[in-house]
Every structure is written in C-alpha cells, then in structure tokens.
Amino acid sequence: MDGTNGEARFPNCKKCGAGVLVPLSDYGQEGASVPYKAWACTNPDCGFSLRIDKGDVTYGRKIQQKQ
C-alpha cells in the first residue's frame, strides 16, 4: 500500500473502476481502536464497501451516516 514516495496507495475499486477503496477505522465495544474495520469506495455513485463485524465479513452495502 505504500507508494514509492512514502505516500499511501490504496486499491482501485473493482466494482466501478472509477473510485479507490479507502480504509475506515472505528472503536470496539470496549473502546479500543479497530483500524481498517471497513473499506469504502470513494465514488459516491458506487457505494461499495467491505466491513468486518465481530469476525464476520460483509460487503456490497452502501455505507451511510447514522441518523
């Protein structure tokens, strides 16, 4: 994931081909940091995501803000 200039490089989205998958972090139930809990496409028209919840991997759902 590291570029040649020390910059982070992220994978292209395989669903739309236009966006890039970027990592998202969260906090667990005990308050511990959970880095790379989800990956989301930067293309808002695509909305592809990949998540890890309690060991289960889910993908394809659009990530939305909590209401």
QUIHU-V926324 format. One record per pair of residues at least 12 apart in sequence whose ideal C-beta (glycine too) atoms are under 6 Angstrom apart, sorted by the first residue. I is the first residue (numbers start at 1). J is the second residue. D is the distance in Angstrom with one decimal. If there is no record, write none. Layout:
{{I;J;D} {I;J;D}}
This chain:
{{10;22;5.5} {13;41;4.2} {13;48;5.7} {15;46;5.7} {15;48;4.3} {16;43;5.2} {16;46;3.8} {18;43;4.8} {19;41;4.0} {19;42;4.4} {19;43;3.0} {19;46;5.3} {20;42;5.0} {21;39;4.5} {21;41;5.9} {22;42;5.9} {23;36;4.6} {23;39;5.6} {24;38;4.3} {24;40;5.9} {25;37;5.9} {37;52;5.7} {38;51;4.3} {40;63;4.9} {47;62;3.7} {49;61;5.9} {49;63;4.6}}
